Amino acid sequence: IGGIAMAGVLGIIKSWPIIRQAVGLAGREFKGSASGERPVRWQWDISMKHIVFFISISLVAVLLFFWFGVIHVWWQALVAWVVVAIIAFLFTTVAANAIAIVGSNPVSGMTLMTLIIASAIFVAIGLKGSSGIVASMVIGGVVCTALSMAGGFVTDLKVGYWLGSTPRKQETWKFLGTLVSAATVGGVILVLNKVYGFAGENALVAPQANAMAKVIEPLMMGGDTPWILYLTGVVLALLLNWLGVPALAFCLGMFIPLGLNVPLLVGGAVAWFVANSSKDKEVNDARRDRGTLISSGLIAGGALFGVFAALTRFLGFEFVNPTAPETLQILGVVAYAAIIFYLWRASLSAGRIKK
């Protein structure tokens, strides 16, 4: 947990020049272009004045939500609001930069950092116990949502730039997409909680949530916080960064359970084999890209069918026989092996098509 948190700090430090550049760009956009020249079409954006207006509305809504729904003491709600405003601005800049450059969004590390900072501040102002835990989790949820939205939209803008679309239109329609996704995700979470639950036997695996709970509970409930272990993780993250190893990915791999780590290891092995299966670099790149596209489709399809399965069980339909777990396990292994074989063959076919 200490390593994950330190990886988030390192990401902020590395992205500080980008943060300053983003602030300067926003200031220039708000004042208007000094040259008066109209930018090219693929650089048209929503007016910065409109952006500031909508940000102000969002911040007011968050403040009212904190005051009337979570923290009923006005000055504590104001402190929480300031924490959210500052952290969300800094961390979303890091998330957008990470997606734009390396294609990965360090949401977990920065959300954990948010929880640690928020919990420490709340304890300092006297907000502890169950109410402090709820307040910290709400702040973490707000910041995590902002990080995810920023990272996802930067990906949309990247694809739109390659296709020659107008950013202003993408930004305008993103408002509708946000409303639809918010309503959809809320319903999906309710269904998943009803069918599987998040605690007890056969509950959904949530390693990030477990990490957050382990961070918050000692701080808020007055227990013994394992600072030595956290410090060890911090030192490990610094050492990994010095060696050039992605600290966040490494520390998350140490934390998540074996059942999730094994598919990641197998997928990484297949990706390495595919990307090094030829002496021609262009062929290897084509095969790696083909494998990445197929894997992305498998991830999206798995998520959709997971929601579909939960919805069918929620409605009372059962398509499997729960009294034969051995058969289900065998079918799962066979299907997993078939997917690996298909991914390997389909990725290698990119080189043959190229030739």
Secondary structure, 3 states (H helix, E strand, C coil): CHHHHHHHHHHHHHCHHHHHHHHHHHHHHHHCCCCCCCCCHHHCCCCHHHHHHHHHHHHHHHHHHHHHHHCCCHHHHHHHHHHHHHHHHHHHHHHHHHHHHHCCCCHHHHHHHHHHHHHHHHHHCCCCHHHHHHHHHHHHHHHHHHHHHHHHHHHHHHHHHHHCCCHHHHHHHHHHHHHHHHHHHHHHHHHHHHHCCCCCCCCCCCHHHHHHHHHHHHHHHCCCCCHHHHHHHHHHHHHHHHHCCCHHHHHHHHHCCHHHHHHHHHHHHHHHHHHCCCCCHHHHHHHHHHHHHHHHHHHHHHHHHHHHHHHHHHCCCCCCCCCCHHHHHHHHHHHHHHHHHHHHHHHHHHHHHHC
